[in-house]
Amino acid sequence: MFQTPSGGAGQGAAATDSGLMSIGAVLNALRDEFPDITISKIRFLESEGLVEPRRTPAGYRKFGAHDVERLGQVLRMQRDHYLPLKVIREHLDAVERGEAAAPEPAESPTVARIGRDELLATAGIGDQELREWESYGLLVPLPDGAYDAEAVTVASLVVQLGRFGIEPRHLRVMKAAADREAGLVDQVVAPLKRHRNPQTRAHAEARTKELAGLAVKLHAALVQTALGVRLP
């Protein structure tokens, strides 16, 4: 069963005398655990009803300790479980009401999807950047315009690589290698997918996951060997 993450995201952060924090202070409090957090993402989460900071007469946002902790929980559930904001909001609201409600597993088709606006906010990028990534095939929207939940991981890694000067256009070689590896796996499991026995077809999915895991491990080992390094 999914457990609500614990941890004091805002502990030790600078706050006002009233115990409330500005959005900039919240950003600093969360940045150690969530390096990709941005002010625009915090505002987006607010617009989606995940957090409700107070407003000063001048309209400035002021966050309490509960708000910062809730933001931390939202970000962890996105990062660790790839849950969409609707499921996260319902889960946290249920917990605060004292109900033991758990969201559906991440494998559920209704969960393992993310909208375009949510992906932009989660990755902290603009629409033009996302379009560029799509032009290189790094991210591919589903027919209805949404994205597979794995798109969050891809976007996060593209952003992190960008900090080292590796641009999206440089990643086309990785995408091409991934497509070839996926093609090899698909070639192996294709006979299972076409089998008349439903149980055999169902077994194809488990075999695909197993082969994909092995391919990823082999790819990582080959890259480490080529670079002469070992990753932790």
C-alpha positions, -999 to 999 in steps of 0.1 A, spaced: 0 0 0 12 35 -8 24 54 22 23 92 24 60 103 24 72 119 55 99 145 60 102 182 69 108 199 36 106 233 52 126 226 84 153 251 90 141 274 63 140 311 68 106 324 77 89 356 87 82 365 123 47 352 118 60 318 108 50 323 72 74 321 42 76 339 9 75 318 -23 113 325 -27 119 311 8 98 280 -1 118 276 -33 151 276 -13 136 252 13 127 226 -14 157 230 -37 181 207 -19 157 177 -24 142 189 -56 168 207 -77 144 212 -106 118 231 -86 109 266 -99 86 294 -88 65 287 -118 60 251 -108 50 261 -73 25 285 -88 12 258 -111 7 234 -81 -12 262 -64 -34 267 -95 -42 229 -94 -53 231 -58 -24 212 -43 -16 240 -19 -34 271 -8 -10 298 6 -24 328 23 -23 362 5 -12 395 20 -33 426 13 -8 434 -14 -14 400 -30 19 383 -21 18 346 -13 27 334 22 33 298 29 30 280 63 49 250 74 20 228 65 20 242 29 58 235 25 54 199 38 25 193 15 45 206 -15 73 182 -5 48 153 -5 34 163 -38 69 165 -54 79 131 -39 48 114 -52 54 128 -87 91 118 -86 89 84 -70 55 71 -82 48 91 -113 13 99 -101 -8 127 -118 -18 157 -98 -54 147 -95 -46 114 -78 -21 131 -55 -46 158 -45 -73 132 -38 -49 111 -18 -36 140 4 -71 154 9 -82 119 20 -53 116 44 -61 150 60 -97 139 65 -84 109 83 -93 84 56 -69 56 47 -72 61 10 -45 49 -13 -41 58 -49 -41 32 -77 -8 15 -86 14 34 -110 9 7 -136 -28 16 -139 -35 31 -174 -55 59 -157 -25 69 -136 5 64 -159 -3 94 -179 5 131 -176 -10 161 -194 11 186 -215 7 215 -190 16 192 -161 47 179 -179 58 215 -186 54 225 -150 70 193 -136 100 197 -158 102 234 -154 105 241 -191 86 261 -217 64 249 -246 91 258 -271 116 236 -254 92 207 -253 85 211 -290 123 210 -297 126 178 -277 97 163 -296 113 172 -329 143 151 -318 120 122 -308 131 125 -271 94 128 -261 65 116 -281 29 125 -271 1 99 -271 -27 102 -297 -48 123 -273 -20 147 -266 -11 134 -232 22 117 -223 33 84 -208 44 89 -172 79 80 -181 81 113 -200 86 129 -166 118 109 -161 130 117 -196 123 154 -192 141 155 -159 172 138 -173 173 160 -204 172 191 -181 200 176 -159 222 168 -189 216 203 -202 234 217 -171 266 200 -184 262 216 -218 246 185 -235 219 199 -257 188 179 -268 202 176 -304 232 158 -289 208 132 -274 196 119 -308 223 93 -308 209 80 -274 174 80 -288 185 60 -318 203 35 -297 172 31 -274 150 26 -305 173 -2 -318 174 -19 -284 136 -16 -281 133 -31 -316 154 -61 -306 133 -67 -275 101 -64 -295 114 -89 -321 119 -115 -293 85 -111 -278 65 -106 -310 56 -143 -313 42 -143 -278 21 -112 -285 6 -128 -316 -2 -161 -299 -38 -173 -298 -36 -183 -261 -46 -152 -239 -23 -164 -211 7 -165 -235 -1 -130 -248 -3 -118 -212 31 -134 -205 45 -113 -233 42 -81 -212 62 -97 -183 88 -110 -207 91 -75 -223 97 -59 -189 123 -85 -180 142 -81 -213 140 -43 -211 155 -44 -176 184 -66 -188 189 -43 -219 191 -13 -196 217 -29 -173 238 -41 -203 237 -6 -218 248 10 -185 276 -16 -181 289 -10 -217 289 28 -212 308 25 -179 333 1 -196 338 25 -225 344 54 -201 365 35 -177 344 45 -147 321 28 -122 289 44 -111 277 40 -75 
